[in-house]
Amino acid sequence: MLTNTLNALMIPAINATPTQPPGMENVTMILGWILWAAGLVLFVYFIFGLVTAGRNRRRGDEVEAPGDPPMDTNNNDATRTRPRWFGPALIALVLLLVGVAGWIIRDLTAPNEAEAPTAPAASTAPTAGAAESAAPASGEDFAWDCQAQLSTDTSSVADEAPEVQDWVAAGYSVVPSSPEFGGCERRDSGLRVGYAHSEAGALMAAATYAMALDPSVSEEAAEDVEVAMVEGPNRDQIEEKAQRIRDGLEQGDDGTTTASSTLLGYSQLNYTDEAASYQLVYSFPSGNGLEEKALAQADLVWEDGDWKLDPASGTKMMTADLHQGQPYIEWGPKV
């Protein structure tokens, strides 16, 4: 499958970020600890000075007895009750406290770098599981303008069938039509294209192409190949065969069996945003007059903004086999 080839070529990007230089928070932290340590030392010296001054004052009171002549107040050495470094230490302590307060205010008012938004890491290639659940990107390039109005709902149809408002005549039988999932564009041949980029859109395309995509019936139908079939050698061979049938050089299928068949349901084999595979269950009358069931496998690829049929080979657009009792979800015009 084309999807597997593309996935194999996708190399995940390395989720790495450039080495950042050390931030200023470490320098600020170191300066803060230095300020706190210096403040603590000065505070201890300040307390020690107060205690020493108190002791000297008490000693002076004890030495000075009543009746003694008053001490000479002009003698600084005699009246000194505090150490000489007490004044400078007090000034240094005040300056230090002012500096610490300023640092605290700056730290509280500065933006927190840890809370600042970080640059997004380099993206990696999506895994298969992520691709299955991813919603279509907004502004996606579609093949048809009407697709922009379709639903972007990515609900799975693997277990529950999508609701279809109308089953309209197209090709050999009737096909689903929905304003939510497509096909929103009607071709001159009657084929409907333009589907939602979702599981429901892929299923709608599969059921439509199974009944209405046949380039051998007319020139208008031949033009549908370019918009509804995946480009490649299989498509080229199918176009050549259809041309020979239209020219009468080769016998084609009259479509009687297809026209008498009725869609009963489906089973989803695989789905990603790039490819999908469904088994469509049909009932048809057998030669003995009884009803039989058949499986038609439709493989699709999202190409050029729409779901396109990926031909099974250069001679068959889909593979078909008898139904052997496999479980399926009921879905069709008579359900």
C-alpha positions as CSV (number, residue, x, y, z in Angstrom):
1,M,0.0,0.0,0.0
2,L,1.0,3.6,-0.7
3,T,0.5,4.4,3.0
4,N,3.0,1.9,4.2
5,T,5.6,3.2,1.8
6,L,5.1,6.8,3.0
7,N,5.2,5.8,6.6
8,A,8.4,3.9,6.0
9,L,10.1,7.0,4.5
10,M,9.0,9.3,7.4
11,I,11.9,9.8,9.8
12,P,11.0,11.2,13.2
13,A,12.6,14.5,14.0
14,I,14.9,14.5,17.0
15,N,13.2,16.1,19.9
16,A,16.1,18.2,21.1
17,T,16.5,21.8,22.4
18,P,19.7,23.9,22.3
19,T,21.8,24.1,25.4
20,Q,20.8,27.2,27.4
21,P,23.4,29.3,29.2
22,P,23.2,29.3,32.9
23,G,20.5,31.8,34.1
24,M,20.9,34.6,36.5
25,E,18.9,32.9,39.2
26,N,22.0,31.0,40.4
27,V,24.0,34.2,40.8
28,T,21.2,35.9,42.6
29,M,20.9,33.0,45.0
30,I,24.6,33.1,45.8
31,L,24.5,36.8,46.4
32,G,21.5,36.4,48.6
33,W,23.2,33.8,50.8
34,I,26.3,36.0,51.1
35,L,24.1,38.9,52.2
36,W,22.2,36.8,54.7
37,A,25.5,35.4,56.1
38,A,27.1,38.9,56.4
39,G,23.9,40.2,58.0
40,L,23.9,37.4,60.6
41,V,27.5,38.1,61.5
42,L,26.9,41.8,61.9
43,F,23.8,41.1,63.9
44,V,25.8,38.9,66.3
45,Y,28.4,41.6,66.6
46,F,25.7,44.2,67.2
47,I,24.1,42.2,70.0
48,F,27.6,41.5,71.4
49,G,28.2,45.3,71.5
50,L,25.0,45.9,73.3
51,V,25.8,43.3,75.9
52,T,29.3,44.7,76.3
53,A,28.0,48.2,76.7
54,G,25.5,47.1,79.3
55,R,28.3,45.4,81.3
56,N,30.5,48.4,81.2
57,R,27.6,50.6,82.3
58,R,27.0,48.3,85.3
59,R,30.7,48.3,86.2
60,G,30.8,52.1,86.1
61,D,27.8,52.3,88.5
62,E,29.4,49.8,90.9
63,V,32.8,51.7,90.9
64,E,31.3,55.1,91.4
65,A,30.4,55.4,95.1
66,P,28.1,58.0,96.7
67,G,29.9,61.1,97.7
68,D,32.7,60.7,95.2
69,P,33.5,63.6,93.0
70,P,31.7,63.5,89.7
71,M,33.6,62.1,86.8
72,D,35.1,64.4,84.2
73,T,32.6,64.4,81.4
74,N,35.3,65.7,79.1
75,N,37.2,62.5,79.4
76,N,36.0,60.4,76.6
77,D,37.9,57.4,77.6
78,A,36.3,57.4,81.0
79,T,32.8,57.8,79.8
80,R,33.0,55.4,76.9
81,T,30.6,52.5,77.6
82,R,30.5,51.0,74.1
83,P,33.3,49.6,71.9
84,R,34.7,51.8,69.2
85,W,33.5,49.6,66.4
86,F,29.9,49.8,67.6
87,G,28.9,52.9,65.6
88,P,30.3,51.7,62.3
89,A,28.9,48.2,62.8
90,L,25.4,49.7,63.4
91,I,25.7,51.8,60.2
92,A,26.9,48.7,58.3
93,L,24.0,46.7,59.7
94,V,21.4,49.3,58.6
95,L,22.9,49.4,55.1
96,L,22.9,45.6,54.9
97,L,19.3,45.4,56.0
98,V,18.4,48.0,53.3
99,G,20.3,45.9,50.7
100,V,18.6,42.7,51.8
101,A,15.2,44.3,51.7
102,G,15.9,45.6,48.2
103,W,17.0,42.2,47.0
104,I,13.8,40.6,48.5
105,I,11.6,43.1,46.8
106,R,13.4,42.6,43.5
107,D,13.0,38.8,43.8
108,L,9.3,39.1,44.5
109,T,8.5,41.5,41.7
110,A,10.7,40.0,39.0
111,P,9.0,37.6,36.5
112,N,9.4,34.0,37.3
113,E,11.5,32.4,34.5
114,A,10.2,28.9,35.4
115,E,6.7,30.0,34.7
116,A,7.5,31.7,31.4
117,P,6.3,29.7,28.3
118,T,9.0,27.6,26.8
119,A,9.7,27.2,23.1
120,P,7.8,24.2,21.6
121,A,10.0,21.2,21.0
122,A,10.7,20.0,17.5
123,S,7.7,18.0,16.2
124,T,7.9,14.4,15.5
125,A,6.4,12.4,12.7
126,P,2.9,11.1,13.7
127,T,2.5,7.5,14.6
128,A,-0.2,5.3,13.1
129,G,-2.4,5.6,16.2
130,A,-2.1,9.4,16.3
131,A,-2.9,9.6,12.6
132,E,-6.1,7.5,13.1
133,S,-7.5,9.9,15.7
134,A,-6.2,13.2,14.3
135,A,-8.7,15.7,13.1
136,P,-8.3,17.3,9.7
137,A,-6.2,20.4,9.8
138,S,-8.1,23.7,9.5
139,G,-7.6,25.3,6.1
140,E,-7.0,22.0,4.4
141,D,-6.7,22.0,0.6
142,F,-9.7,20.2,-0.7
143,A,-10.4,19.1,-4.3
144,W,-13.8,20.8,-4.3
145,D,-15.0,24.0,-2.7
146,C,-18.1,22.4,-1.2
147,Q,-15.9,20.1,1.0
148,A,-15.1,23.1,3.3
149,Q,-18.7,23.0,4.4
150,L,-18.7,19.3,5.3
151,S,-18.4,18.0,8.9
152,T,-15.1,17.7,10.6
153,D,-16.4,15.1,13.0
154,T,-13.8,12.3,13.3
155,S,-16.1,9.8,15.0
156,S,-15.3,6.2,14.1
157,V,-17.6,4.1,12.0
158,A,-15.9,0.9,12.9
159,D,-18.7,0.0,15.3
160,E,-21.5,2.4,14.4
161,A,-22.8,3.3,11.0
162,P,-23.1,7.0,10.0
163,E,-26.5,8.4,9.4
164,V,-27.4,9.0,5.8
165,Q,-30.3,11.3,4.9
166,D,-30.7,10.3,1.3
167,W,-29.9,7.4,-1.0
168,V,-29.9,8.8,-4.5
169,A,-29.8,7.1,-7.9
170,A,-26.3,7.0,-9.5
171,G,-24.6,4.5,-11.7
172,Y,-26.1,1.0,-11.5
173,S,-28.0,1.5,-8.2
174,V,-28.4,4.1,-5.4
175,V,-25.6,5.7,-3.4
176,P,-25.5,7.5,-0.1
177,S,-25.6,11.3,0.0
178,S,-25.1,13.4,3.1
179,P,-24.6,17.2,3.7
180,E,-22.2,16.2,6.4
181,F,-20.0,13.6,4.8
182,G,-20.4,14.1,1.0
183,G,-20.4,13.7,-1.9
184,C,-21.1,17.3,-2.3
185,E,-20.0,17.6,-6.0
186,R,-22.1,16.0,-8.7
187,R,-20.3,15.2,-12.0
188,D,-21.9,15.2,-15.4
189,S,-22.0,11.4,-15.4
190,G,-24.0,11.4,-12.1
191,L,-21.0,10.3,-10.0
192,R,-20.7,12.1,-6.7
193,V,-17.3,13.2,-5.4
194,G,-16.1,15.6,-2.7
195,Y,-16.1,13.8,0.7
196,A,-15.2,14.7,4.3
197,H,-11.7,13.8,5.4
198,S,-13.0,11.3,8.0
199,E,-14.0,7.7,8.4
200,A,-17.6,8.5,7.5
201,G,-16.4,10.3,4.4
202,A,-14.3,7.4,3.3
203,L,-17.1,5.0,3.8
204,M,-19.5,7.2,1.7
205,A,-16.9,7.3,-1.1
206,A,-16.4,3.5,-1.1
207,A,-20.2,2.8,-1.3
208,T,-20.5,5.4,-4.1
209,Y,-17.6,4.3,-6.2
210,A,-18.7,0.6,-6.0
211,M,-21.9,1.5,-7.8
212,A,-21.3,4.6,-9.9
213,L,-17.6,4.6,-11.0
214,D,-17.4,2.9,-14.4
215,P,-15.4,4.6,-17.1
216,S,-16.5,2.2,-19.8
217,V,-20.1,3.4,-20.0
218,S,-19.7,6.9,-21.5
219,E,-17.2,9.7,-22.3
220,E,-18.5,11.6,-19.3
221,A,-17.9,8.6,-17.0
222,A,-14.4,8.3,-18.5
223,E,-13.5,11.8,-17.2
224,D,-14.4,10.7,-13.7
225,V,-11.3,8.5,-13.5
226,E,-9.0,11.5,-13.0
227,V,-11.0,12.8,-10.0
228,A,-12.1,9.5,-8.4
229,M,-9.3,7.0,-9.0
230,V,-5.7,7.0,-7.6
231,E,-3.1,7.8,-10.3
232,G,-0.8,5.0,-11.3
233,P,-0.3,2.1,-13.7
234,N,-3.4,0.3,-12.6
235,R,-5.5,3.4,-13.5
236,D,-3.8,3.7,-16.8
237,Q,-4.6,0.1,-17.7
238,I,-8.2,0.5,-16.6
239,E,-8.6,3.6,-18.7
240,E,-7.2,1.7,-21.7
241,K,-9.6,-1.2,-21.2
242,A,-12.5,1.2,-20.8
243,Q,-11.6,2.9,-24.0
244,R,-11.6,-0.4,-25.9
245,I,-15.0,-1.3,-24.5
246,R,-16.4,2.1,-25.5
247,D,-15.0,1.6,-29.0
248,G,-16.6,-1.8,-29.2
249,L,-13.2,-3.6,-29.4
250,E,-13.8,-5.5,-26.2
251,Q,-16.8,-6.9,-24.5
252,G,-17.7,-5.4,-21.2
253,D,-20.0,-6.3,-18.3
254,D,-23.6,-5.4,-18.9
255,G,-24.0,-4.5,-15.2
256,T,-27.1,-6.6,-14.6
257,T,-25.8,-8.2,-11.5
258,T,-24.5,-4.9,-10.1
259,A,-27.8,-3.2,-10.8
260,S,-29.8,-5.9,-9.0
261,S,-27.6,-5.9,-5.9
262,T,-28.5,-4.1,-2.6
263,L,-26.1,-2.8,0.0
264,L,-26.6,-4.5,3.3
265,G,-23.7,-3.2,5.4
266,Y,-20.0,-3.0,5.7
267,S,-16.9,-3.8,7.9
268,Q,-14.0,-1.4,8.3
269,L,-10.7,-3.1,7.7
270,N,-8.4,-0.2,8.1
271,Y,-8.4,3.6,8.4
272,T,-5.8,6.3,8.6
273,D,-5.9,9.9,7.5
274,E,-4.2,8.8,4.3
275,A,-5.9,5.5,3.4
276,A,-8.9,3.4,4.2
277,S,-10.2,-0.1,3.4
278,Y,-13.8,-1.3,3.6
279,Q,-15.6,-4.6,2.8
280,L,-19.1,-3.8,1.5
281,V,-21.7,-6.5,1.9
282,Y,-24.2,-6.8,-1.0
283,S,-27.1,-9.1,-1.6
284,F,-27.9,-10.2,-5.2
285,P,-30.2,-12.8,-6.8
286,S,-28.5,-16.0,-7.8
287,G,-29.3,-18.2,-10.7
288,N,-31.6,-20.5,-8.7
289,G,-33.7,-17.6,-7.6
290,L,-32.3,-17.4,-4.1
291,E,-30.5,-14.4,-2.5
292,E,-26.8,-14.6,-2.0
293,K,-24.3,-12.3,-0.3
294,A,-21.1,-11.0,-1.7
295,L,-18.2,-9.0,-0.3
296,A,-16.6,-6.2,-2.3
297,Q,-13.4,-4.7,-0.9
298,A,-12.9,-1.1,-1.7
299,D,-9.5,0.5,-1.0
300,L,-9.2,4.3,-0.9
301,V,-6.4,6.8,-0.7
302,W,-6.7,10.5,0.3
303,E,-5.1,12.1,-2.7
304,D,-5.3,15.7,-4.0
305,G,-7.9,16.7,-1.4
306,D,-10.4,13.9,-1.8
307,W,-11.0,10.2,-1.2
308,K,-10.1,8.2,-4.4
309,L,-10.5,4.6,-5.2
310,D,-7.2,2.6,-5.3
311,P,-7.7,-0.1,-8.0
312,A,-7.1,-3.6,-7.0
313,S,-5.3,-4.3,-10.3
314,G,-5.1,-3.1,-13.8
315,T,-8.3,-5.0,-14.7
316,K,-10.4,-4.8,-11.6
317,M,-11.3,-1.8,-9.5
318,M,-12.4,-3.9,-6.5
319,T,-12.0,-7.5,-5.4
320,A,-15.2,-9.5,-4.8
321,D,-16.0,-12.8,-3.1
322,L,-18.9,-14.7,-1.6
323,H,-19.9,-13.8,1.9
324,Q,-18.9,-16.5,4.3
325,G,-20.8,-15.3,7.4
326,Q,-18.3,-12.6,8.4
327,P,-19.8,-10.1,10.9
328,Y,-20.7,-6.7,9.5
329,I,-22.5,-3.5,10.5
330,E,-25.9,-3.1,8.9
331,W,-26.0,0.0,6.6
332,G,-27.8,0.6,3.4
333,P,-30.9,2.0,1.7
334,K,-33.2,-0.6,3.2
335,V,-31.8,-0.6,6.7
